[in-house]
Amino acid sequence: MRMQKTMKAKLSRVLICGASLVITAVLAACSLPKQAPLPITSWMIDPERVEKPYTPRADIWLKVGSVAVAPPFDGRSLVYRLGNQRYEKDFYNIYSATPNEMISNATQQWLNNAHIFAMTVGQSNSFFPYYTLQASVEEFYGDYRVRPEAVVTMEFYLTATNAGVSNPIIGTNRYTKRIPLSDNTPAALVTGQQQALAEILKQYEGELYKYAGNLPKPLGRY
């Protein structure tokens, strides 16, 4: 009987000590300093065309179709090239929209302001695509291997809808721009990418103006 009382007393002490240790651990965890999460900054690539518009060379609209962006540049994170085979994504500095959305919208607005066609509409527009401009983006990053540069490479494909009677491709044009950056900050990279895209669109609009002067007859219009 006395042995049972002794065992019960020991067991009670063990339980009390265990409970005290759990409570102490919980209180210690609650009292640990909490680190504030790093803020996420959003950036927009939105080049603006400020030059005098052309006199329209076509009385039909141009439709800007899909813009395909190659990985790993197709996400919202800014991408830094740190070595020949090493790319790093910055999850705390992101684009306000995906690169394909930003570049598609920028291209549509730029060419619409250029007035080469009667108007330039976006992909979501329901207008029939007599002439369609598509693009692919092969490079869209900051290169920090030697000196900081913004790198943008794009290729444009201008096509006509012609029911397969002949080759629908009117012309393809590829451009690469490398813009030196003032420093290593995300703000400098975004500014450089915007400048690179503006220079590409400015160069391409000259080629598009030439194409517009000798377009194949649009399907069902003549």
C-alpha positions in Angstrom: 0.0 0.0 0.0 2.8 2.4 1.0 4.6 1.5 -2.3 1.5 2.4 -4.4 1.3 5.8 -2.7 4.9 6.4 -3.4 4.5 5.5 -7.1 1.5 7.8 -7.4 3.4 10.6 -5.8 6.3 10.2 -8.2 4.0 10.0 -11.2 2.2 13.2 -10.1 5.5 15.0 -9.9 6.5 13.8 -13.3 3.2 15.0 -14.9 3.5 18.3 -13.1 7.1 18.8 -14.4 6.1 17.8 -17.9 3.2 20.2 -18.0 5.5 23.0 -16.7 8.0 22.3 -19.4 5.3 22.5 -22.1 3.9 25.7 -20.8 7.4 27.2 -20.6 8.1 26.2 -24.2 4.8 27.7 -25.4 5.5 31.0 -23.6 9.0 31.1 -24.9 7.8 30.6 -28.4 5.3 33.3 -28.0 7.9 35.7 -26.7 10.3 35.2 -29.7 10.8 38.3 -31.8 8.8 38.2 -35.0 10.5 39.3 -38.2 8.3 41.4 -40.5 7.8 39.9 -44.0 9.8 41.5 -46.7 7.6 43.9 -48.8 6.8 42.9 -52.4 7.2 45.7 -55.0 5.3 45.7 -58.3 6.7 47.1 -61.6 5.0 47.9 -64.9 6.7 48.0 -68.3 4.7 50.6 -70.3 6.7 52.5 -73.0 5.0 55.5 -74.5 5.2 56.6 -78.1 5.6 60.4 -78.3 6.6 60.9 -81.9 4.3 62.3 -84.6 2.0 59.6 -86.0 2.1 58.4 -89.6 -0.5 59.0 -92.2 -2.3 55.6 -92.3 -1.2 53.4 -95.2 -4.0 50.8 -94.8 -7.7 51.5 -94.3 -8.2 48.2 -92.4 -7.3 47.4 -88.8 -4.4 45.3 -87.5 -4.9 42.8 -84.8 -2.2 42.1 -82.2 -2.4 38.4 -81.5 -0.6 36.3 -78.9 2.8 37.2 -77.4 4.7 34.1 -76.3 7.5 34.6 -73.7 10.1 31.9 -73.3 10.8 30.5 -69.8 12.2 31.3 -67.4 11.1 34.9 -68.3 7.4 34.1 -68.6 6.6 34.6 -64.9 5.9 37.8 -62.9 9.3 37.7 -61.1 12.2 39.8 -62.3 14.9 37.6 -63.6 18.6 38.2 -63.1 21.4 36.4 -65.1 24.3 35.8 -62.8 26.3 33.3 -64.9 26.3 31.6 -68.3 23.9 28.9 -67.1 22.6 30.6 -63.9 19.4 32.6 -63.7 17.8 33.8 -60.5 14.2 35.0 -59.9 13.4 37.8 -57.5 10.2 36.9 -55.8 10.1 40.3 -53.9 10.2 42.4 -57.1 7.5 41.4 -59.6 5.8 42.7 -62.6 2.2 44.1 -62.2 1.1 41.7 -65.0 2.8 38.7 -66.7 5.3 39.7 -69.4 3.2 38.5 -72.3 0.3 40.7 -71.1 2.5 43.7 -70.6 4.3 43.4 -73.9 1.1 42.6 -75.9 -0.7 45.7 -74.5 2.4 47.9 -75.0 2.7 46.7 -78.6 -1.0 47.3 -79.3 -1.0 50.8 -77.8 2.3 51.8 -79.5 1.2 50.7 -83.0 -2.3 52.2 -82.6 -0.7 55.6 -81.7 1.6 55.2 -84.8 -1.5 55.2 -87.1 0.0 52.9 -89.7 -3.3 51.0 -90.0 -6.8 52.5 -89.6 -6.4 51.2 -86.0 -4.7 48.5 -84.1 -6.8 46.3 -81.8 -5.9 43.8 -79.1 -6.4 40.1 -79.0 -9.6 40.2 -76.9 -11.3 42.4 -79.6 -13.9 40.5 -81.7 -12.9 42.2 -85.0 -12.1 39.8 -87.8 -8.3 39.5 -88.1 -7.6 40.4 -91.7 -4.0 41.1 -90.7 -2.5 39.7 -87.5 0.8 40.6 -85.7 2.2 38.0 -83.3 5.4 38.1 -81.4 7.7 35.9 -79.4 10.0 37.1 -76.6 13.2 35.0 -76.3 15.0 37.1 -73.7 13.7 39.4 -71.0 16.1 39.8 -68.0 18.8 41.7 -66.3 22.4 40.6 -67.2 24.8 41.0 -64.3 27.7 38.8 -65.5 30.0 41.7 -66.5 28.2 45.0 -66.3 24.5 45.4 -65.5 22.4 45.5 -68.7 18.7 45.0 -69.5 18.3 42.4 -72.3 15.2 42.1 -74.5 14.9 40.0 -77.7 11.7 39.9 -79.7 10.6 38.5 -83.0 7.5 39.7 -84.9 5.4 37.8 -87.3 3.0 39.7 -89.6 0.4 37.5 -91.3 -2.7 37.8 -93.5 -5.9 35.8 -93.3 -6.3 34.3 -96.7 -8.0 30.9 -96.3 -4.8 29.1 -97.1 -4.6 30.2 -100.7 -1.0 31.2 -100.4 1.7 31.8 -97.8 0.0 33.8 -95.0 3.3 35.3 -93.7 4.0 38.8 -94.8 7.2 39.3 -92.9 9.2 38.4 -89.9 11.6 40.7 -88.0 13.9 39.9 -85.0 15.5 42.5 -82.7 17.8 42.4 -79.7 18.5 45.4 -77.4 20.9 45.6 -74.5 20.6 48.7 -72.4 23.4 49.6 -69.9 22.0 50.1 -66.4 22.9 52.9 -64.0 23.1 50.5 -61.0 22.0 47.0 -59.8 18.6 48.0 -58.4 15.3 46.5 -59.7 14.2 50.0 -60.6 17.1 50.5 -62.9 16.4 47.1 -64.6 12.7 47.9 -65.2 13.7 51.3 -66.6 16.2 49.6 -68.9 13.7 47.0 -70.1 11.1 49.7 -70.9 13.7 51.6 -72.9 14.7 48.4 -74.7 11.1 47.6 -75.6 10.5 51.2 -76.8 13.6 51.0 -79.1 12.4 47.7 -80.5 8.9 49.0 -81.2 10.3 52.1 -82.7 12.5 50.1 -85.1 9.7 47.7 -86.0 7.1 50.4 -86.7 9.4 51.5 -89.6 9.3 48.0 -91.1 5.6 47.7 -90.5 5.0 51.0 -92.4 6.8 49.5 -95.4 4.7 46.3 -95.2 1.5 48.3 -95.0 2.3 49.9 -98.3 2.2 46.5 -100.1 -0.2 44.3 -98.3 -1.9 41.3 -99.9 -5.6 41.7 -100.5 -7.5 40.8 -97.3 -9.9 37.9 -97.3 -13.3 38.8 -98.6 -12.7 42.5 -99.0 -11.9 42.8 -102.7 
